């Protein structure tokens, strides 16, 4: 299936959020979780683009992306005008349907098409774990987390951040 402009916008915002973090700029803690949910909404839509519920999901994803875009661009503007203009140009190109970032077309049980350059980890707990416990760790390390079942969690983000989050979650593996 082809790449949608909203997927490109999502990819750009993932990269912008990561770049801001690498520059030491704090983003709101809910951004990564929201971006993970948006990617799921986009993936659901792509499975059946004609279903009314899926179309509604896409509309919600687009509205949420616009909110996140405003927040992240505001932070980017604080870095500098050229920095801001570069990211704004990427978003404008994506909105015109241009491919800014290549997105692989592989299937995943969790988040479809994770961004290139991001590491991925899947962990299985011995007993169910409250989502809040893992989500707090994921947010503190700036990674995206998604539950497949009560026992299985997928994490992705920068390799170092995923590794640190996994170390922090290590006690959960034996619970």
N, C-alpha and C positions, 0 to 999 in steps of 0.2 A: 504494500500500500504506500502511497506517496506521503511525503512529509508535509504536514500542515503548517501554515504560518504560526499557529498557536504553539506548535511543538518547537519551532525555531525560537519564538519569544521565550518559551520555558527554558530552552537550552542557554540562551543568552543570559537570562536572569540567574540561572544556576552558576554560570561562569562569573557573572558580575558579583554575586554574593560571595563566592569563593575568593575572588580577587580582592574585594574589600576586606575580607577577613585576613588575607595574607598581608594587607597593608596596615593591619592593626585597628581597623575600623569596626566597631561593634555594631552588628545588625540586630534587629529585634529577634528574640529567641524563638518566636513562632514561625519565622520565615522558612526555615528548612522543612519543618513539618508541613506547612502549607504547600510548599513546592512539591513535596512528596505526594500529597493528596491530589494536587492538580495533575501531576503526571499520571496518577491512577485514573482520574477522570478522563483525560485525553485517551488513554489506552482503552478504557471502556467504550468510549465513543467510536474509536477506530474499529472495534469489533463488529458494530452494527450501526452504521451512520444514518440509517433510515428510521430507527426506533425513536419515538417521541421522548422517552425517558433519557436516552443517550444524548439527544439533541439538547435537552435541558441541562444535562451534566456539562456539556461543552459550553453552554452559555454561562453557567456558574464558574467553570474553570477560567473562562475568558475574563469575567469580572474580577475574580480573585487575582489573576495575573496582572491586571491593570492596577490594582491596589498595591501589589508588591512592587511593580515597576515604578510607581510613584515614590515609594519609600526608598528603594535602592538608588534611583536616579537622584533623589535629593541628597543622599549620602555621597554619591559620586560627584555631584556638583561641588561638595565641600573639598574634594581632593584637588580639583582644578578644572578649568574650563575645557582644556583639551581632552582630559580624561572623560569628563561628562559627555562631550561632543562625540567622542569615539563610540561610547556605549549607545548613545542616542542614535547614531548613524546605523549601528548594527540592528537595533530594534526597528528603525524605519525600513531598512532593507528587508527584514523578516516580514514586516507587515505588507510589503509589496510582493511577497511570495518568493523572494530570493533565498537561496540556501546559504546561510552564514556559517553553520556548523554541520558537518556530515553526521547523520544519525544512523547507526547500524540498524539492520533490519532483522536482528535475531529475536527470538522469543524467550521470555523469562517468565517463571512462575510468579515473580514478584513485580518489580517495576520494569516495564518494557523499555528497552533502549536506554540503558543508563548512559550518562554522558561519557564521552571518551576521556581517558586520563583519570577517571575516578576508579577507586578500588571498591570491591564488593565483597561482603562477607555474609554468610548465612550461618546462623547459630540455632541450635536446638537445645532447649532447656529440659531438665528432668521432670519438672512440674510446672504448671501454669504460673505465669508471672504477671503482676499488674503492669499494664502498659505504661503507666505514669513513671514507674521506676526506671524503665529502659529509656523512655522518651526524655527524661531529665538528663540522663547521661548523653544521649544523642545530641540534644540541644547544646549542652555545655561544650561538646567537641565539634559542633557545626556539621554534623552528618545527618543524612536522611535515614529514617527508620520506618519499616513497614512490617506489621505482623501478618504472617500467612495463616497461622493457627495460634492457639494459646501457647504453644510450645516452640514455634519456629518464627524467627525474626530475621529480616534481611536488613543489612546496613550498607550504605555506600556514601562515599565522599573521598576526600584526599587520603592517600594511603596512610600517612602518618596519623591522621585524625581517627581513621577506622581502627588502626592498631591500638592507639591509646584508649579508645572507647571499649575495645574488646578486653584490654587489660583491666579496665575499670569494672567491666561486667563479669569478669572471671568468677567471682564468688557466686554468681547466679547459676553457673553451670552445675554446681554441686548441690544446690538447694532442692 
